[in-house]
Amino acid sequence: MIALVGALALAPPPGLAATWVSYPALLDQVRRGPLIRAIINPGRGDIEIKFRDLSEWEAFFPAGAQPALQRTLHARHIRVLLVARHRPRRKSTTVHHHLRYIAAGLVGTLAMIGAGGFLYSRRRRATAAAEPKTPPA
């Protein structure tokens, strides 16, 4: 029981962040350490390696070192993940506002024609009612 408590106290808690190390130290572990995977982030220029004991190291690599890192990891049959670069979102290029304006213009024109016809028919009825009726001769 005491050994179990001691082992739990000495083990790092899960979910801790990776340990930042220098690039030469990380490269030494890439060449001969007990790795299970590596994550390369070309956008930030850093690499994260995970060991068999599930601890992680992270370091920035110099410009132009990525191909050599990938070759070394591939030669050792270590799983390599590349983080994709974020592409900016493109706005949709198809804008159909002009169709809305055409439809609104047609509706407005039809409303004007309808209102004009209504007013014209009212005016004819009003003038016909206002004219004096002449008796038939």
N, C-alpha and C positions, 0 to 999 in steps of 0.2 A: 504494500500500500504506500509506504513512504517512497519507494523507488518510483512509483507511478506519479505521485505528486511532484517529486523532484524533476522527473522527465518533462512533465507538463510545464513546470515553472521555467525550465531552461529552453524549451522549444519556443521559437518565435510565433507569435499569434498569427493565424491565417489572415490574409488580406492586407498585409503591410505593403507599403510601396517598395519599389525596387531600390537597391542600393546603388548610388551613383559612384562610379569608379573612373579611373583614368583610362584613356583609350588603349595605351600599351598593356595595361593589366587585363583589360577585357579581351584584347587580341590574343594574349597568351592563353587565356582560358578557351577562346574559340579554337585555337590550334591544338590544345591537348586536354581540355577539361571535360568533365562528364555532363555534356549538354543534352537537352531533349528538344529544344526549339529556340529559334531566334526570330525576333520581329524587327524589321528594318523600316524606318520611317524616313524616306528620302526628303520629304518636305521640311522636316525639322532637322534632318541630318543626324539622327541618333539611332542606336541599335539597343535592343533589350534582349538579353539571353536568359534562359531559364535552365537551371541545373536539375539533376535527378532528385535532389532533396527538396525541390520546388522553391528554392530561393532564387531571386532574380537580381541581375546586375544590369545597369544601364550606363551608357556613355555616348558622348557625341563623337562622331567620326569625322576626320578631315575630308575636305572636298576631294572627290575623285577616288576615295577609298572604297566606295560601295561595290564596284565590280570585283575587287580582290576579296572582300569579305564574303560575297556570295559564292565565289569560286571555292574558297576555303571551306565554307559551310557545306556546300554541295559535295565536295570531295570527302568530307567526313560523314555524309548521309544524315545531316541534321536538317530537320524540317525548318524551312524558312518561310515566313509570312511577310509580304510587302504591304505596307499601309498605302492605300490609294490616295492620291491627291484629291482634295476637294475641288470640284469644278463649280464655278459660279453658276447660279441658276440663270437660265435664259428666259426672258419674258416671251410669251407667246407672240409670234410675229403676225398671226392672223387676227386682225381687229375688224370687227363687223359693225363699227359705229356708223359707217356711211349707209349701210342698209337700214339702220334705225332712223337715220335722218330722212331717207327717202320715204320710208313707211309713214313717218310723222308728217311729212309734207303732203302725202296723198290723203291721209286722214283729215288734215287741216283743210285741204282743197275741197274734199267732199263735204265737210262741215260747212264751209263757206257757200258752196253751191246749194246745199240744203237750206241754209238760213236765208239765202237770197231768194230761193223759190218760195219759201214760206212767207217772207215779207211781201213779195210781189203778189201772191195770191190774196193776202190780207188787204193789200191796197186796192186791188180790183174789186173785192167785195165791198170795201168801204166807199169807193166812188160810185159803185152801182147802187148802193143803198142811199147815198146822199143826193143823187139826181132826182129831180121831181118827176113823178109819173104823169105822163100826159094821157088824158083819156083818149080812147080810140075815136077817130072821127068818122 
